[in-house]
Amino acid sequence: MAATKRKRRGGLAVQAKKPKRDEKAAKQPAKLLDMAEEVEEEERDRIPGPVCKGKWKNKERILIFSSRGINFRTRHLMQDLRMLMPHSKADTKMDRKDKLFVINEVCEMKNCNKCIYFEAKKKQDLYMWLSNSPHGPSAKFLVQNIHTLAELKMTGNCLKGSRPLLSFDPAFDESPHYTLLKELLIQIFSTPRYHPKSQPFVDHVFTFTILDNRIWFRNFQIIEEDAALVEIGPRFVLNLIKIFQGSFGGPTLYENPHYQSPNMHRRIVRSITAAKYKEKQQVKDAQKMKKKEPKTILPHDPTADVFVTPAEEKPIEIQWVKPEPKVDLKARKKRIYKRQRKMKQKMNSGNAK
């Protein structure tokens, strides 16, 4: 029932008037509903961004730098590794006169507990040190067959700062020194989870393969459609030299018996070429000696003419007519040239008079 309102003097009850609605207040709920529907559609279509909900616990930091005297290919390889490893740090080149123990102090100043150091010698040989600073162990490698990202121009690609998978050859678990290297490579090349500079995606894989007593490094992209692999780069080969107990020194834990130094390899190549040259000279000398030796005259063998048949005698022809002389074309040309030259001289002398 509608509310009634009484007059003061006891008149008839009069029906109370309804309050007027405000037009603006009526339009507000409709606008709010439209806004809510638009927000729901946007949230439905929007891809959620990489929100880091975890905590950065693994505080691994890698120092990547080199000595003075490296070439352009080594510098590009170093830049590629820094780009692929977001938890790495850079430093200025170290002087070759300084001892390797100084690197531990540099790592301490940079707040790094792992180090990749490239050491160049003779401007053609490159050595790589992988070290756990400051307590060790450390390993020294000879780097061969370097191919950088700019040089390869592969079709693969990956997100900068993404975390890689590490794939190791089963041969790493067969011998103890390879097991030690596997643990060292895992701690250095694996990007820590929830690192501030890393992306929470896994779109490429680092492979470490053992072949011909060497470690082959490759970087592949993982394609989402069929999980196929496409190489990105860089690529290089590590030839193990020694494993030390300390960082950049200390007692030797393992020494590679199959290792051959670059100086020895170049010496063997030079000796092979020299041996070929000496062999050719000896053959030439032997031929000269044979020519100088007097020829031995063998006695006539009477049985050698047994199967020889005499040739038929040709009739002798007597030439009664004198043969025509052969025409010498060169002499004729000379005579014509002399005649022309004399005519020109006469003409010139007549004009001069």
LUMKE-53067 format. One line per 8 residues: number of its first residue (from 1); their letters; for each residue x, y, z of N, C-alpha, C. Coordinates in steps of 0.05 Angstrom, whole numbers, padded with zeros to 5 digits. Atoms other than C-alpha are relative to their C-alpha. Example, Ala and Ser with C-alpha at 12.3 -4.5 7.8 and 13.67 -1.06 7.14 Angstrom:
# LUMKE-53067
1> AS> 00018:-00024:00000:00246:-00090:00156:00018:00024:00000 | -00016:-00024:-00001:00273:-00021:00143:-00015:00022:00014
This chain:
# LUMKE-53067
1> MAATKRKR> 00017:-00024:00000:00000:00000:00000:00017:00025:00000 | -00015:-00024:00001:00022:00069:-00015:-00001:00015:00026 | 00000:-00015:-00025:00042:00112:00043:-00017:00025:-00001 | 00018:-00024:-00001:-00008:00165:00064:00011:00020:00019 | -00010:-00023:-00016:00005:00233:00094:-00024:00015:00010 | 00023:-00014:-00013:-00044:00265:00144:00005:00030:00002 | -00003:-00028:-00005:-00058:00338:00148:-00002:00005:00029 | 00000:-00006:-00029:-00052:00373:00215:-00028:00004:00011
9> RGGLAVQA> 00026:-00007:-00010:-00124:00394:00220:-00020:-00023:-00004 | 00017:00023:00002:-00152:00324:00209:-00015:-00002:-00025 | 00013:00003:00025:-00169:00328:00137:00002:-00028:-00011 | -00001:00027:00012:-00173:00269:00088:00030:-00007:-00004 | -00028:00010:00004:-00112:00226:00080:00007:00004:-00030 | -00009:-00006:00027:-00073:00248:00018:00024:-00019:-00006 | -00022:00019:00008:-00028:00199:-00019:00026:00015:-00003 | -00027:-00014:00001:00046:00217:-00012:00011:-00001:-00029
17> KKPKRDEK> -00012:-00002:00027:00083:00240:-00075:00025:-00017:-00001 | -00025:00017:00005:00136:00193:-00105:00024:00019:-00004 | -00024:-00017:00004:00207:00221:-00103:00009:-00001:-00030 | -00009:-00001:00028:00234:00244:-00171:00028:-00013:-00002 | -00026:00013:00005:00290:00202:-00200:00018:00019:-00016 | -00019:-00016:00014:00353:00236:-00222:00009:-00014:-00025 | -00008:00013:00026:00371:00223:-00296:00029:-00009:00001 | -00029:00007:-00001:00446:00222:-00282:00004:-00025:00016
25> AAKQPAKL> -00003:00024:-00017:00438:00172:-00226:-00010:-00025:-00014 | 00011:00024:00014:00398:00126:-00272:00020:-00009:-00022 | -00019:00007:00022:00452:00128:-00327:00025:-00013:00011 | -00026:00010:-00011:00510:00110:-00279:00001:-00031:00001 | -00003:00029:00000:00493:00036:-00268:00004:-00012:-00027 | -00004:00011:00027:00488:00024:-00343:00029:00004:-00009 | -00028:-00005:00007:00557:00056:-00354:00018:-00019:00014 | -00017:00018:-00015:00587:00015:-00299:-00001:-00028:-00011
33> LDMAEEVE> 00002:00027:00011:00560:-00049:-00329:00016:-00002:-00026 | -00015:00001:00025:00589:-00031:-00397:00030:-00001:00005 | -00029:-00001:-00006:00657:-00015:-00367:00009:-00027:00011 | -00008:00026:-00011:00658:-00081:-00329:00002:-00021:-00022 | -00001:00019:00022:00642:-00120:-00393:00025:00004:-00017 | -00024:-00005:00016:00698:-00085:-00431:00025:-00009:00014 | -00024:00009:-00016:00749:-00099:-00375:00002:-00031:-00001 | 00000:00029:00002:00728:-00173:-00376:00010:-00010:-00027
41> EEERDRIP> -00009:00008:00026:00738:-00178:-00451:00030:00005:-00004 | -00028:-00006:00002:00806:-00144:-00447:00017:-00021:00015 | -00015:00020:-00015:00829:-00191:-00392:-00001:-00028:-00012 | 00002:00026:00013:00804:-00251:-00431:00019:-00002:-00023 | -00017:00000:00023:00844:-00231:-00493:00029:00006:00007 | -00027:-00008:-00007:00906:-00205:-00457:00017:-00024:00008 | -00019:00021:-00007:00967:-00251:-00452:00014:00009:00026 | -00013:-00008:-00025:00995:-00249:-00381:00030:00003:-00003
49> GPVCKGKW> -00029:-00004:00002:01065:-00221:-00376:00016:-00017:00019 | -00017:00016:-00017:01125:-00255:-00345:00003:00012:00028 | -00001:-00010:-00028:01112:-00242:-00271:00017:-00019:00016 | -00018:00017:-00016:01167:-00268:-00226:-00012:-00002:00028 | 00012:00005:-00026:01133:-00299:-00166:00019:-00014:00019 | -00019:00014:-00017:01194:-00335:-00140:00021:00018:00011 | -00022:-00015:-00013:01256:-00314:-00103:00026:-00008:-00012 | -00027:00005:00012:01326:-00308:-00132:00018:-00010:00021
57> KNKERILI> -00017:00013:-00021:01367:-00357:-00091:00028:-00006:-00010 | -00026:00008:00010:01423:-00381:-00136:00015:00025:-00009 | -00014:-00025:00005:01471:-00322:-00135:00026:-00004:-00016 | -00023:00005:00017:01519:-00348:-00188:00005:00024:-00018 | -00007:-00022:00018:01556:-00292:-00225:00026:-00008:-00013 | -00022:00009:00016:01605:-00306:-00281:00015:00025:-00011 | -00017:-00021:00011:01663:-00260:-00299:00012:-00010:-00026 | -00010:00008:00026:01680:-00264:-00373:00018:00023:-00010
65> FSSRGINF> -00019:-00020:00011:01742:-00226:-00397:00024:-00015:-00012 | -00023:00012:00015:01808:-00237:-00433:00025:00015:00005 | -00026:-00014:-00002:01881:-00219:-00437:00003:00017:-00025 | -00006:-00017:00023:01911:-00170:-00485:00013:-00017:-00022 | -00011:00014:00023:01930:-00193:-00555:-00019:-00019:-00013 | 00019:00017:00013:01866:-00228:-00575:-00008:00011:-00027 | 00008:-00009:00027:01841:-00225:-00647:-00030:00006:00000 | 00028:-00008:00002:01773:-00203:-00672:-00019:-00023:00005
73> RTRHLMQD> 00018:00023:-00003:01743:-00273:-00673:-00004:-00007:00030 | 00003:00006:-00029:01758:-00284:-00599:-00017:00022:00014 | 00016:-00021:-00012:01728:-00216:-00582:-00029:-00004:-00006 | 00028:00005:00007:01664:-00233:-00619:-00011:-00024:00015 | 00009:00023:-00015:01661:-00301:-00585:-00006:00008:00029 | 00004:-00009:-00028:01667:-00267:-00517:-00026:00016:00002 | 00025:-00015:-00001:01611:-00219:-00534:-00024:-00018:-00003 | 00023:00018:00003:01566:-00276:-00557:-00006:-00015:00026
81> LRMLMPHS> 00004:00014:-00025:01577:-00313:-00491:-00013:00019:00021 | 00013:-00019:-00019:01560:-00250:-00451:-00029:00004:-00007 | 00028:-00005:00008:01496:-00241:-00492:-00017:-00025:00008 | 00016:00024:-00006:01475:-00314:-00481:-00002:-00005:00030 | -00001:00005:-00029:01491:-00312:-00406:-00007:00026:00014 | 00007:-00026:-00013:01452:-00256:-00371:00012:00003:00027 | -00012:-00002:-00027:01485:-00272:-00304:00030:00004:-00002 | -00029:-00005:00003:01554:-00254:-00332:00007:00030:00004
89> KADTKMDR> -00011:-00027:-00003:01597:-00192:-00319:00025:00002:-00017 | -00024:-00005:00016:01652:-00160:-00360:00020:00016:00015 | -00021:-00015:-00012:01718:-00129:-00343:00020:00007:-00022 | -00020:-00008:00020:01777:-00095:-00378:00020:-00023:-00004 | -00019:00020:00007:01831:-00136:-00411:00023:00000:00021 | -00022:00002:-00020:01886:-00162:-00365:00026:00000:-00014 | -00027:00000:00012:01959:-00150:-00379:00012:-00027:00001 | -00012:00027:00002:01998:-00211:-00401:00023:-00004:00020
97> KDKLFVIN> -00022:00002:-00020:02054:-00195:-00351:-00011:-00008:00028 | 00011:00006:-00027:02007:-00204:-00291:-00004:-00030:00003 | 00003:00028:-00005:02002:-00272:-00259:-00030:-00007:00002 | 00028:00009:00001:01938:-00313:-00262:-00014:00002:00027 | 00012:-00002:-00026:01927:-00310:-00187:-00014:00026:00005 | 00013:-00026:-00004:01907:-00237:-00194:-00029:-00002:-00008 | 00028:00002:00009:01842:-00260:-00228:-00018:-00006:00024 | 00017:00006:-00024:01817:-00286:-00160:-00008:00026:00014
105> EVCEMKNC> 00006:-00026:-00013:01822:-00215:-00132:-00019:00016:-00017 | 00018:-00014:00018:01787:-00187:-00194:-00029:-00011:00004 | 00026:00013:-00004:01730:-00237:-00184:-00012:00009:00027 | 00010:-00009:-00026:01725:-00216:-00111:-00010:00028:-00001 | 00009:-00027:00003:01720:-00143:-00129:-00026:00002:-00016 | 00024:00000:00017:01667:-00158:-00182:-00023:-00016:00013 | 00020:00016:-00013:01629:-00202:-00133:-00009:-00024:-00017 | 00005:00024:00017:01635:-00263:-00179:00013:-00024:00012
113> NKCIYFEA> -00011:00025:-00011:01645:-00335:-00159:00008:-00020:-00021 | -00010:00017:00022:01659:-00365:-00228:00013:00019:-00020 | -00015:-00016:00018:01705:-00342:-00283:00005:-00015:-00026 | -00009:00010:00026:01716:-00353:-00358:00020:00020:-00010 | -00022:-00018:00008:01783:-00325:-00378:00013:-00010:-00026 | -00012:00006:00026:01810:-00324:-00450:00029:00010:00000 | -00028:-00007:00000:01885:-00325:-00455:00011:-00004:-00028 | -00011:00002:00027:01918:-00309:-00522:00031:-00001:00001
121> KKKQDLYM> -00029:00003:00002:01989:-00330:-00540:00009:00000:-00029 | -00011:-00001:00027:02030:-00314:-00602:-00019:00010:-00021 | 00020:-00012:00017:01969:-00279:-00631:-00013:-00021:-00019 | 00013:00021:00016:01945:-00346:-00659:-00011:-00023:00016 | 00009:00022:-00017:01934:-00394:-00601:-00018:00012:00022 | 00019:-00010:-00020:01874:-00385:-00554:-00005:-00022:00021 | 00004:00019:-00023:01867:-00418:-00485:-00024:00011:00016 | 00022:-00008:-00017:01805:-00417:-00441:00003:-00013:00027
129> WLSNSPHG> -00001:00009:-00027:01805:-00422:-00366:-00029:00000:00011 | 00025:00001:-00014:01742:-00445:-00329:00007:-00005:00030 | -00009:00002:-00028:01750:-00433:-00254:-00023:00006:00019 | 00017:-00005:-00022:01711:-00435:-00190:00016:00017:00020 | -00016:-00018:-00016:01738:-00375:-00153:-00013:00003:00028 | -00029:00001:00000:01771:-00372:-00104:00012:-00027:00008 | -00010:00025:-00011:01776:-00444:-00079:00006:-00022:-00021 | -00005:00020:00020:01777:-00483:-00144:-00023:-00020:-00002
137> PSAKFLVQ> -00022:00006:00018:01778:-00528:-00182:-00001:00018:-00025 | -00001:-00015:00026:01798:-00499:-00250:00010:-00018:-00021 | -00008:00016:00023:01809:-00527:-00319:00010:00018:-00022 | -00012:-00015:00022:01851:-00503:-00377:-00005:-00015:-00026 | 00007:00012:00026:01829:-00516:-00450:00014:00015:-00022 | -00008:-00013:00025:01856:-00502:-00519:-00025:00002:-00017 | 00025:-00005:00015:01800:-00470:-00560:00007:-00002:-00030 | -00004:00005:00029:01796:-00493:-00633:-00026:00003:-00015
145> NIHTLAEL> 00023:-00001:00018:01749:-00484:-00692:-00022:00019:00010 | 00019:-00020:-00010:01716:-00420:-00669:-00017:00011:-00023 | 00019:-00012:00019:01654:-00396:-00707:-00020:00016:00016 | 00017:-00018:-00016:01616:-00336:-00680:-00027:00003:-00013 | 00027:-00004:00009:01544:-00314:-00688:00000:00015:-00027 | 00000:-00017:00025:01560:-00261:-00741:00012:-00016:-00023 | -00013:00015:00021:01602:-00311:-00780:-00017:-00022:-00011 | 00015:00023:00009:01554:-00369:-00782:-00025:00008:-00016
153> KMTGNCLK> 00025:-00009:00012:01489:-00332:-00800:-00020:-00023:-00002 | 00018:00023:-00001:01446:-00391:-00779:-00029:00011:00000 | 00029:-00008:00000:01369:-00390:-00785:-00012:00000:00028 | 00012:00001:-00027:01358:-00404:-00711:00002:00026:00015 | 00001:-00025:-00016:01341:-00350:-00660:-00012:-00007:00027 | 00011:00004:-00027:01325:-00345:-00586:-00003:00027:00013 | 00005:-00025:-00015:01301:-00293:-00537:00024:00007:00017 | -00024:-00009:-00015:01356:-00251:-00505:-00007:-00002:00030
161> GSRPLLSF> 00004:00003:-00029:01362:-00270:-00432:-00015:-00024:00008 | 00015:00024:-00007:01323:-00334:-00436:00018:-00022:00012 | -00015:00020:-00013:01345:-00394:-00395:00004:-00025:-00018 | -00005:00023:00018:01378:-00452:-00433:-00002:-00027:00014 | -00004:00027:-00010:01374:-00527:-00425:00028:-00009:-00006 | -00028:00010:00003:01441:-00563:-00417:-00002:-00030:-00007 | 00000:00028:00009:01450:-00628:-00455:00029:-00010:-00001 | -00027:00011:-00002:01511:-00671:-00440:00001:-00028:-00012
169> DPAFDESP> -00004:00027:00011:01539:-00732:-00475:00001:-00021:00022 | -00002:00021:-00021:01532:-00798:-00437:00028:-00007:00008 | -00028:00006:-00007:01608:-00804:-00438:00010:00017:00023 | -00008:-00017:-00023:01611:-00749:-00384:-00002:-00016:00026 | 00004:00016:-00024:01588:-00801:-00333:00018:-00024:00002 | -00016:00024:00000:01639:-00854:-00352:00027:00003:00014 | -00026:-00004:-00012:01704:-00823:-00327:-00002:00022:00021 | 00003:-00020:-00022:01715:-00782:-00263:00008:00029:-00008
177> HYTLLKEL> -00007:-00027:00007:01750:-00723:-00296:-00021:00013:-00017 | 00022:-00011:00015:01693:-00714:-00345:-00024:00006:00018 | 00022:-00006:-00020:01643:-00717:-00286:00006:00026:00014 | -00007:-00026:-00012:01681:-00660:-00253:-00004:00023:-00019 | 00005:-00021:00020:01680:-00620:-00317:-00030:00005:-00005 | 00029:-00003:00003:01605:-00633:-00324:-00012:00018:00022 | 00010:-00017:-00023:01591:-00603:-00255:00009:00029:-00003 | -00011:-00028:00004:01636:-00543:-00271:-00015:00014:-00022
185> LIQIFSTP> 00014:-00012:00023:01601:-00531:-00338:-00029:00007:00008 | 00027:-00006:-00009:01532:-00536:-00305:-00002:00025:00017 | 00000:-00024:-00018:01549:-00484:-00252:00006:00025:-00016 | -00008:-00025:00014:01578:-00436:-00304:-00021:00007:-00021 | 00017:-00007:00023:01531:-00441:-00364:-00030:00000:00006 | 00029:00000:-00006:01464:-00451:-00329:-00008:00027:00012 | 00010:-00026:-00010:01426:-00386:-00318:-00017:-00005:00025 | 00015:00004:-00025:01400:-00381:-00246:-00030:00006:-00004
193> RYHPKSQP> 00029:-00005:00002:01324:-00384:-00238:-00007:00025:00015 | 00010:-00026:-00010:01289:-00318:-00224:00022:00021:00001 | -00020:-00021:00001:01351:-00279:-00242:-00012:00026:-00011 | 00013:-00025:00009:01333:-00205:-00251:00003:00006:-00030 | -00004:-00006:00028:01363:-00201:-00321:-00009:-00023:-00018 | 00009:00023:00016:01335:-00268:-00345:-00029:00001:-00006 | 00028:00002:00008:01270:-00284:-00379:-00010:-00028:00008 | 00010:00027:-00009:01225:-00341:-00353:-00009:-00017:-00023
201> FVDHVFTF> 00006:00017:00023:01227:-00378:-00419:00023:-00019:-00005 | -00021:00019:00008:01266:-00439:-00443:-00005:-00005:-00030 | 00004:00003:00029:01274:-00435:-00519:00026:-00008:-00014 | -00024:00010:00013:01346:-00459:-00532:00014:-00019:00018 | -00014:00022:-00014:01393:-00515:-00511:00030:00002:-00007 | -00029:00003:00003:01469:-00518:-00500:00007:-00030:00000 | -00008:00028:00001:01499:-00585:-00521:00030:-00002:00003 | -00029:00006:-00005:01566:-00612:-00497:00004:-00029:-00008
209> TILDNRIW> -00004:00027:00011:01589:-00672:-00537:00030:-00006:00000 | -00027:00010:-00001:01653:-00713:-00529:00006:-00016:-00025 | -00008:00013:00024:01686:-00733:-00594:00029:00005:-00005 | -00029:-00002:00006:01759:-00747:-00611:00014:00013:00024 | -00012:-00010:-00025:01778:-00732:-00538:-00002:00030:00003 | 00005:-00028:-00001:01750:-00662:-00545:-00029:00005:00007 | 00027:-00008:-00007:01688:-00625:-00520:-00010:00019:-00021 | 00012:-00016:00022:01644:-00597:-00576:-00024:00015:00011
217> FRNFQIIE> 00021:-00017:-00010:01599:-00538:-00558:-00018:00009:-00023 | 00020:-00009:00020:01535:-00523:-00598:-00023:00013:00015 | 00023:-00014:-00011:01475:-00478:-00586:-00023:-00002:-00020 | 00022:00005:00018:01407:-00498:-00616:-00025:00014:00011 | 00027:-00011:-00007:01338:-00466:-00617:-00020:-00023:00000 | 00021:00020:-00003:01278:-00508:-00595:-00025:00011:-00014 | 00024:-00009:00015:01220:-00501:-00645:-00024:-00012:00014 | 00023:00008:-00016:01153:-00505:-00611:-00018:-00021:-00015
225> EDAALVEI> 00019:00017:00015:01114:-00540:-00667:00007:-00030:00003 | -00007:00029:00000:01152:-00606:-00671:00024:-00006:00017 | -00023:00004:-00018:01208:-00597:-00619:00025:-00006:-00015 | -00025:00003:00015:01260:-00596:-00674:00021:00020:00009 | -00022:-00018:-00008:01328:-00563:-00665:00012:00013:-00025 | -00013:-00016:00021:01357:-00508:-00708:00024:00015:00013 | -00024:-00012:-00012:01428:-00484:-00695:00000:00030:-00001 | -00001:-00029:-00002:01438:-00413:-00672:00030:00009:-00001
233> GPRFVLNL> -00028:-00008:-00003:01513:-00408:-00655:00004:00013:00027 | -00026:00007:00013:01567:-00397:-00633:00007:-00029:00003 | -00010:00028:-00003:01606:-00462:-00639:00030:00001:00004 | -00029:00002:-00004:01675:-00481:-00614:00006:-00027:00012 | -00009:00026:-00010:01716:-00541:-00592:00020:00005:00022 | -00018:-00003:-00023:01751:-00548:-00525:00017:-00025:00003 | -00020:00022:-00003:01814:-00591:-00521:00012:00002:00028 | -00009:-00001:-00028:01828:-00607:-00448:00030:-00003:00003
241> IKIFQGSF> -00029:00002:-00005:01899:-00595:-00423:00004:-00010:00028 | -00004:00008:-00028:01898:-00599:-00347:-00024:00009:00017 | 00019:-00008:-00021:01852:-00597:-00287:00015:00005:00026 | -00015:-00008:-00024:01879:-00561:-00225:-00019:-00001:00024 | 00015:00001:-00025:01856:-00567:-00153:-00009:00028:00008 | 00006:-00027:-00008:01859:-00493:-00139:-00011:00017:-00023 | 00009:-00019:00020:01835:-00432:-00177:00024:00012:-00015 | -00023:-00009:00016:01884:-00417:-00234:00027:-00010:00011
249> GGPTLYEN> -00025:00011:-00010:01937:-00462:-00204:-00005:-00022:00020 | 00003:00020:-00021:01951:-00513:-00150:00009:-00027:-00011 | -00007:00027:00008:01963:-00588:-00153:-00016:-00009:-00025 | 00013:00010:00024:01946:-00622:-00219:-00016:-00025:00006 | 00018:00023:-00004:01886:-00668:-00214:00000:-00019:-00024 | 00001:00017:00024:01886:-00693:-00286:00016:00014:-00022 | -00014:-00010:00023:01930:-00684:-00347:-00007:-00017:-00024 | 00010:00015:00024:01906:-00703:-00417:00024:-00012:-00014
257> PHYQSPNM> -00022:00012:00014:01953:-00754:-00448:-00002:00003:-00031 | 00003:-00003:00029:01924:-00742:-00518:00004:00029:-00009 | -00003:-00028:00008:01938:-00667:-00517:00026:00004:-00014 | -00024:-00007:00015:01987:-00640:-00568:00000:00030:-00002 | -00001:-00029:00000:02010:-00568:-00561:00001:00011:-00029 | -00001:-00012:00027:02002:-00521:-00621:00028:00002:-00011 | -00028:-00002:00009:02078:-00510:-00624:00010:-00027:-00011 | -00008:00026:00009:02089:-00585:-00630:-00014:-00008:-00026
265> HRRIVRSI> 00015:00007:00025:02035:-00592:-00683:00012:00015:-00024 | -00012:-00015:00022:02066:-00536:-00725:00028:-00011:-00007 | -00027:00012:00005:02135:-00568:-00716:-00002:-00025:-00016 | 00004:00025:00015:02109:-00635:-00741:-00007:00006:-00029 | 00007:-00007:00028:02077:-00602:-00802:00024:00010:-00016 | -00024:-00010:00014:02142:-00566:-00819:00019:-00023:-00006 | -00018:00022:00005:02182:-00630:-00811:-00010:-00018:-00023 | 00011:00016:00022:02134:-00667:-00858:00006:00013:-00027
273> TAAKYKEK> -00005:-00014:00025:02141:-00614:-00912:00030:-00001:-00006 | -00029:00002:00004:02217:-00614:-00902:00008:-00028:-00010 | -00006:00028:00008:02219:-00690:-00909:-00007:-00004:-00030 | 00008:00003:00028:02181:-00686:-00975:00020:00014:-00019 | -00019:-00015:00017:02230:-00633:-01002:00027:-00016:-00001 | -00025:00016:00000:02290:-00676:-00980:-00002:-00024:-00018 | 00004:00024:00017:02261:-00737:-01015:00002:00007:-00030 | -00002:-00008:00028:02253:-00699:-01080:00029:00006:-00008
281> QQVKDAQK> -00028:-00006:00006:02325:-00673:-01076:00017:-00026:-00003 | -00015:00025:00002:02351:-00744:-01064:-00005:-00014:-00027 | 00007:00013:00026:02314:-00770:-01126:00015:00014:-00023 | -00014:-00015:00020:02344:-00714:-01168:00030:-00006:00000 | -00029:00007:-00002:02415:-00729:-01143:00005:-00028:-00011 | -00004:00028:00010:02407:-00803:-01158:-00002:-00001:-00030 | 00002:-00001:00029:02385:-00787:-01229:00025:00012:-00013 | -00025:-00012:00011:02446:-00742:-01240:00023:-00020:00002
289> MKKKEPKT> -00022:00019:-00003:02493:-00796:-01214:-00003:-00022:-00022 | 00003:00021:00021:02463:-00847:-01263:00008:00010:-00027 | -00008:-00012:00025:02474:-00799:-01321:00030:00001:-00003 | -00029:-00002:00001:02547:-00790:-01303:00014:-00027:-00002 | -00013:00026:00001:02562:-00864:-01298:00004:-00009:-00029 | -00005:00009:00028:02595:-00895:-01361:-00019:-00023:-00008 | 00018:00020:00009:02549:-00937:-01403:00015:-00026:-00006 | -00012:00027:00004:02565:-01012:-01404:-00010:-00011:-00027
297> ILPHDPTA> 00006:00011:00027:02568:-01041:-01475:-00003:-00030:00003 | 00005:00029:-00002:02538:-01110:-01476:00009:-00014:-00026 | -00008:00015:00024:02566:-01163:-01524:-00024:-00007:-00018 | 00022:00006:00019:02525:-01178:-01587:-00009:-00029:00004 | 00012:00026:-00003:02478:-01236:-01578:-00008:-00010:-00027 | 00007:00010:00027:02475:-01279:-01641:-00028:-00009:-00003 | 00027:00010:00002:02407:-01306:-01624:-00020:00023:-00002 | 00019:-00022:00001:02376:-01236:-01624:-00010:00005:-00028
305> DVFVTPAE> 00008:-00005:00028:02374:-01235:-01701:-00013:-00024:-00013 | 00012:00025:00011:02339:-01302:-01709:-00026:00007:-00015 | 00026:-00006:00011:02270:-01273:-01722:00000:00025:-00017 | -00001:-00024:00017:02294:-01213:-01762:-00002:-00007:-00029 | 00003:00005:00029:02270:-01215:-01835:00010:00024:-00015 | -00011:-00023:00016:02307:-01173:-01887:-00022:00014:-00015 | 00020:-00016:00014:02267:-01118:-01918:00004:-00001:-00030 | -00002:00001:00029:02252:-01116:-01992:00015:00025:-00010
313> EKPIEIQW> -00016:-00022:00011:02301:-01074:-02032:-00017:00016:-00020 | 00015:-00018:00018:02268:-01014:-02067:00017:00006:-00025 | -00015:-00007:00025:02287:-00999:-02139:00010:00029:00002 | -00013:-00027:00000:02334:-00940:-02148:-00010:00016:-00023 | 00010:-00018:00020:02304:-00882:-02186:00020:00022:-00005 | -00020:-00020:00008:02350:-00836:-02225:-00016:00024:-00009 | 00014:-00024:00007:02326:-00764:-02230:00015:00014:-00023 | -00012:-00012:00023:02341:-00735:-02299:-00005:00030:-00002
321> VKPEPKVD> 00007:-00028:00002:02307:-00667:-02291:00008:00014:00026 | -00008:-00016:-00023:02333:-00613:-02246:-00025:00010:00015 | 00023:-00009:-00015:02284:-00598:-02189:-00003:00030:00001 | 00005:-00028:-00001:02252:-00530:-02185:00009:00011:00027 | -00009:-00011:-00025:02283:-00484:-02134:-00023:00009:00018 | 00021:-00008:-00019:02242:-00471:-02072:00000:00030:00004 | 00004:-00028:-00003:02214:-00401:-02063:00004:00008:00029 | -00005:-00010:-00027:02242:-00365:-02002:-00017:00025:00004
329> LKARKKRI> 00018:-00022:-00004:02185:-00320:-01979:00013:00022:00017 | -00013:-00020:-00017:02227:-00285:-01926:00019:00018:-00015 | -00019:-00015:00016:02281:-00265:-01975:-00014:00019:-00019 | 00015:-00017:00018:02229:-00239:-02024:-00011:00024:00014 | 00010:-00023:-00015:02197:-00196:-01970:00022:00020:00007 | -00023:-00018:-00005:02266:-00168:-01952:00007:00017:-00024 | -00007:-00014:00024:02280:-00150:-02024:-00021:00022:-00006 | 00021:-00020:00005:02213:-00115:-02032:00003:00024:00019
337> YKRQRKMK> -00003:-00021:-00020:02225:-00076:-01967:00023:00018:-00007 | -00023:-00016:00008:02294:-00053:-01992:-00007:00018:-00023 | 00007:-00015:00024:02266:-00031:-02059:-00018:00024:00008 | 00017:-00022:-00008:02211:00010:-02025:00015:00021:00016 | -00015:-00019:-00016:02260:00042:-01977:00018:00018:-00018 | -00017:-00016:00018:02306:00064:-02035:-00017:00020:-00015 | 00017:-00019:00014:02247:00094:-02072:-00008:00024:00017 | 00007:-00022:-00018:02227:00134:-02011:00023:00020:00004
345> QKMNSGNA> -00023:-00018:-00003:02298:00160:-02003:00004:00018:-00024 | -00002:-00016:00024:02300:00183:-02076:-00021:00022:00000 | 00022:-00020:-00001:02233:00218:-02068:00006:00022:00019 | -00006:-00020:-00020:02256:00254:-02005:00023:00018:-00010 | -00023:-00016:00010:02322:00276:-02037:-00009:00019:-00022 | 00011:-00017:00021:02284:00303:-02098:-00016:00023:00010 | 00016:-00022:-00012:02236:00343:-02055:00018:00020:00014 | -00018:-00018:-00014:02293:00372:-02015:00014:00019:-00019
353> K> -00013:-00018:00020:02327:00400:-02079:-00020:00020:-00010
